[in-house]
Amino acid sequence: MEENELYNATVSSFFGIESAFWNYSDHVILDDLKMDSNFIWLLCSLVSAISWIVYIAYYNSRVAGYILTKLLNRFVIRDGYVKVGKNI
């Protein structure tokens, strides 16, 4: 091989390194996949779990910061203003 030869990243061999057999999806036949009720429940629970994690990680922390800011400013801080959370 010449050093000036261009390589195609879509082929299985990239600079002489080949991926393992389990890394390919060519051997998986999706035509035989049954869409029964258990599989649908699995997909629904997966989507629900991902949604719940995103809610807890992003939105819930903003709501908690807003409530904590209001409580601190009303009951604890007398001279000034404190903001808990992101400064925008």
ZILIN-V270537 format. One record per residue. OMEGA is omega as a letter, one per 30 degrees, with the letter a starting at -180 (none if undefined). Layout:
OMEGA
OMEGA
This chain:
l
l
a
a
l
a
l
a
a
l
a
a
l
a
l
l
l
l
l
a
a
a
l
l
a
a
a
l
a
l
a
a
a
l
l
a
l
l
l
l
l
l
l
l
l
l
l
l
l
l
a
l
l
l
a
a
a
a
a
l
l
l
l
l
l
a
l
l
a
a
l
a
a
a
a
a
a
a
l
a
l
l
l
l
a
l
a
none
